[in-house]
Amino acid sequence: MKEMFNKFNIELSSEQEKKFEKYYQLLIEYNQRFNITAITEKEEVYKKHFIDSVLGVDKFKVGKLIDVGSGGGFPAIPIKIMNDNLDVTLLEATGKKCEFLKVVINELGLKNIRVVNDRAELLAKNEEYREKFDYCSARAVARLNTLLEYCMPFVKLGGKMVAFKGDAVEEVIEAENAIKILGGKIIERKEYLLEDAKRTLVVIEKIKQTDKKYPRGQGKERKNPL
């Protein structure tokens, strides 16, 4: 599967290649019990989960990353495989998915990475986590205006939130108000094609602190987006 990465000018070491292969095997093994992904065919998993995640790896340098709504570990685990300098926190609300993520971390021998079983709207109120991260990532969690309210409270001043999206033109326009309210500024929108599917990385820098009333909780982020 190394050649699939090569098509996108991503070079894998033999160690990274082994880790992705092990990750795939674990995903298939645990998927029957934990319902992690509907995509199980090997080439599709590599393309739609692994490569889609690592195409954004250059947005993350050294520092602390929190991944909101980690699910099966995308994009943060593939990013961690490619960039071992990151200290990673995987935030996931579903207990069974957290179990799976812990197995992956252990089996792949990943260091400086942990799983937190909690909801973003609750954990963001915890002073140990609030505005403590250089980066926040999220993929397939919610529309951008809702997602930002979950994510921006975790990002420190000068840090970045990176949203992994499909065709995001409409979502970016829709989220302009939320970006402003939550203290952000779009600094990059990178669009690319993954086979025939349009993908977008939206990078938002934190330029002022997020008001402590956000996230609002009780489902307001989804029911009544900013």
N, C-alpha and C positions, 0 to 999 in steps of 0.2 A: 504493500500500500504506500510505500515511500514515494513512488512515482506520482501519486495523486497530490502529495504536498509539493513535489517539484514543479508541477504545472502552475502553481501559484507562487513560485520562487521562494518556497519555504524549505530550508534545509534541516533535515533531522539527523541527529547523531544516532548511532546504533542503539544506545541506551534509551533515547527518547522513543525510537521506533518500537522497542520492546515494551516500553510503558504503555504506549497507545494500544498495542496488541493485547496486553494484559487487561487494560481498561475495557476494551471491546468484549473480551471473554467474560469479564465480571458483569458487564451490562446485560449480556444475554442470559447469563446464569441467574441473576437476581430479578430480571425483568418479569418473569412468570409469576413471582410472588409479590413483587412490590409495584408493578405497573409503572415503570419509570419512563418508558418511551414507546410510542407506536411504531417507531422506525427501528427495524431489527436487521435488515439485510446489510451485510458488511460494508459494501461500497457506499450505501446510503448513509450509514452511521458515520463513516469517515468523512464524507462530504458535508452532510447537513448538521452534524454535531461537532466533530473534531476540527475540520478545516474552517468551518464557519466561525468557530471560537478563536482559533489562532490567527485568523486574518486581522484581528485587532490587537495582537500581542505587542506591537510597537507603541501602543498608547500607554503601556505600563512599564515603568522603569523600576528603580529600587524603591521600596516603601511598603506601606501597609494597604492591603486591598480587602474590602468587604464585598462579597458577592451576595446580592439580595435575591431570594427565591431560587436557591441553587438547583433544586430538583435533582437531576442526574449528575450534576456537577459542571454544567455548561453555563458560561464559558470559562469559569475560574480554574477548574482542574487542568484542561488542556493548556491554558495560559501558564499555570504553575509548572507544568511539564517542560514548557519552552523557556520559562524564565524563573529559575530557582532562587533568584534574588528577592522575590516577593514574599512577604509575610501575609498569609491568606486566611481570612475568616469566611467560612461558608455558612450563610444564614438560611435556614430552611424550617418551615413550620410543620411539615409532615414527618412524624417520628420514623416511619419505615424508610423514607428516603434518607433521613439522617443516618440510620443504621447502614444503608448501602454506602453512603459517602465515607463513613468511617472505615468500612471494609476496603474501599478503593485506596484511601490514604495509606492504610496499613500494608496492603498487598503491593502497592507501587513504591513503598518505602519513601513517601514524601515527607519532608521535614518542614517545620514552621508553617503548619496548616492545621486548622481545627474546625470542628463543626459545632454550631450553636443552634439548638432546637428552640426557636422562638418566632414570634411574628415581628415584622419590621416596625410596625406602628407602635409596638410596645418597647422593643429593644432600643429604638431611637430616643426614647425618653430617659434611658439609663446613661448617667454621666460617664461611665466607663467606656461607652461606645459613641456617644454623641460628639460629632465633629472631631473624631480621633483618627480618621483614615485619609491617606493620600489619594486613594482611588475607591470608587464604588462602581461595580459592574452589575448589569442585569440583562437577562435575555428571556424573551417569551413570558413576561410576568404580567404586564398591563400596558394600556395605552400610555404614551409619554407623559401626558398631564397628570395622570394618577401616579405613575411610576416615580416621577420626580419628588412627589411628596413623601414617598417611602424612602427614597435614596439620599436626597440632598442633606437631611439632618445628620447623616453619618460622615459627611465630607468636611474636612478641615478647610480653613481659608487658604486659597491657593491650590487646593486639591481639585480633582476632576471626577465627574460622574460620566461613565461611558455606557451608553445604551445601545444594545445590539438589536437592530430592527430590520424589518423588511423594507418595503417602499414607504418611506417615512415623511414624504413631503407634506401631506395633510396633517399628520401628527405633530410635526414641528410647528406649524402655524397655530394649531389648536393649543399647543403648550406654551406659547409666548408669555401669557399672563402668569402661569405657574413658575416659569423660569425666573421672571422678574421678582415675584413675591418671595420665592425661596432663596434668593441671593445668587442666582446663577447667570452665566452668559455663555451662549454657544460660541465655541472657538473653532470648531471644525465639524463638517458633515461630509463624511467619506462614503461615496456610493460605489458599489462594484457589483458585478454579476457573478453568481455562483451557479455555474451551468446556465440555466435560463431564468433563475430566480434573482430578483433585485434585492440586494441587501444594503443596509445603511448603518454606519457607525455614527452616532451623535455624541460629540464630546462637549461637555458643559463644565466650564471652570467655576469654582466657588469664589465669588468676588466680595461677598459680604455674609455675615452670619445669618443663619436661618432663625427666624422668630421661634421662641420656645413653644408656641402653641401648635406648631407643626411637627409631626403629622397629627391630624385631628383625632384619628381613631374612630372606632365604632362604625367602620365601613364608609365614612364620609368621603374618603379619598376616591373611592370608586363611584359612589352614588352622586356625589356633587363635586366633581373635579374643580380645581382652582382655575 
